[in-house]
Amino acid sequence: MDRPEIILAPGPTPIPPEVLLAQGSPLVYHRGPGFGALMREVSARLKELYRTGNADVLLMTSSGTGGLESAIQNVFSPGDEVLVPLAGFFSERWTRLARAHGLAVRTIDYDWGRKVVPDEVARELAVHPVKGILLTHSETSTGVIQPIEELARVANEAGALVVVDVVSSLGAVPFAFDEWGIDVAVGGSQKALSASPGIAFVAISDKAWVAHQAATLPRFYFDWSIYKDYADKPEPENPWTPAISVMQGLHAALELYFQDGVDAALERHRLLSRAVKEGAQALGLDLFGEGLDENWTVTAIRAPEGIDADTISDRIRSDFGCVIAPGQGPLRGTVFRIGHFGYFSELDIVRGLAALEMTLERLGHPVKRGAAVAAAEGVFQETPGGSNDA
Ligand SMILES: Cc1ncc(COP(=O)(O)O)c(C=O)c1O
């Protein structure tokens, strides 16, 4: 029987019925008061989520990567030097994007799974000043949450623009655009907010706008000035035909997210993360990556000796319709990843862990049936209702 897949991957994440209904509703025409109200409300919610009173937040029809590309195109000029602390697949994407646009990229290389060390970045910036630093908040390939607050501090002290990929972190872990001194932060609709893929959002500081005025890389579709002109109309618009249905869904997703407030949503992510981690450990599995207590978006788990990690992600999908993510890059085959940001409840996690137990048993790993489920229940029973707001 065909059933919807059970998604426990780090995005796109499961979409709540309210969001599906909103995006399945008749189109709101994209020029005029209806869409204007949608844009106003979505932007206001996102500003609250970014924790900014000062920044502009622009909405673009694109996946997250388009938003990242817009950041490169709008604040840099050919030959500008940027620094990328490299610690996984998505920080590597920054280097590829920047090089594709003719920037001079310096890197500090870390083993995947490591946290970037702010003091090391400070030392590098002291020796080699750069125009900007390109950071990844949640390194989805390893599950590690990077210390953006400290990294932004050392970058600001060195006079570098702070550009951050928050695609898989915004809404799942604490973030504070103004307080941390961020210049550009790029998010996406399909991660912690549980809307459909298709909208990228970019928060832009005054300093980034000044850089934008002087930047000379070619830009058109993603030219922030054009977006701002349209967003500042009495009835805000997008310059080009936007993904209207996705915007209607994103509006509903934000209403749902804010029902219990940002703090409750963050606490839910903390608990779900703990349950997954303790559940995996109860099966005798080792977790991957530094800073596990802060890594609330995705958990990277080492496959048991003798079992290929890809076989686990393939088999849990074919046997139970449950989608988890394989390892990326050098972690392929040794690590699999369970995403736990977005519209998840306690029982979604329990169900996923049950599927994991049965899959491992079928693959010959000795499993005490119910051990992972019991560990997760233990976490949830400590604070009944704590993660119930999904
Ligand atoms: C940290 C991070 N950055 C960027 C992206 C790319 O986003 P998209 O696939 O929406 O272009 C992802 C997607 O998984 C991500 O996790």
The ligand as a Tripos MOL2 file, in Angstrom:
@<TRIPOS>MOLECULE
LIG
   16    16     1     0     0
SMALL
NO_CHARGES

@<TRIPOS>ATOM
      1 C1         23.3640   24.0980    6.1280 C.3       1 LIG1
      2 C2         22.7370   24.0450    4.7750 C.ar      1 LIG1
      3 N1         23.0460   24.9810    3.8810 N.ar      1 LIG1
      4 C3         22.5210   24.9890    2.6570 C.ar      1 LIG1
      5 C4         21.6380   24.0160    2.2620 C.ar      1 LIG1
      6 C5         21.1470   24.0150    0.8710 C.3       1 LIG1
      7 O1         19.8210   24.3150    0.8200 O.3       1 LIG1
      8 P1         18.9600   23.9840   -0.4510 P.3       1 LIG1
      9 O2         19.0220   22.5160   -0.6850 O.co2     1 LIG1
     10 O3         17.6270   24.4760    0.0150 O.co2     1 LIG1
     11 O4         19.4960   24.7740   -1.5860 O.co2     1 LIG1
     12 C6         21.2770   23.0030    3.1510 C.ar      1 LIG1
     13 C7         20.3720   21.9320    2.7360 C.2       1 LIG1
     14 O5         20.3740   20.8430    3.2680 O.2       1 LIG1
     15 C8         21.8560   23.0260    4.4430 C.ar      1 LIG1
     16 O6         21.5380   22.0710    5.3330 O.3       1 LIG1
@<TRIPOS>BOND
     1     1     2 1
     2     2     3 ar
     3     2    15 ar
     4     3     4 ar
     5     4     5 ar
     6     5     6 1
     7     5    12 ar
     8     6     7 1
     9     7     8 1
    10     8     9 2
    11     8    10 1
    12     8    11 1
    13    12    13 1
    14    12    15 ar
    15    13    14 2
    16    15    16 1
@<TRIPOS>SUBSTRUCTURE
     1 LIG1         1 GROUP 0 **** ****
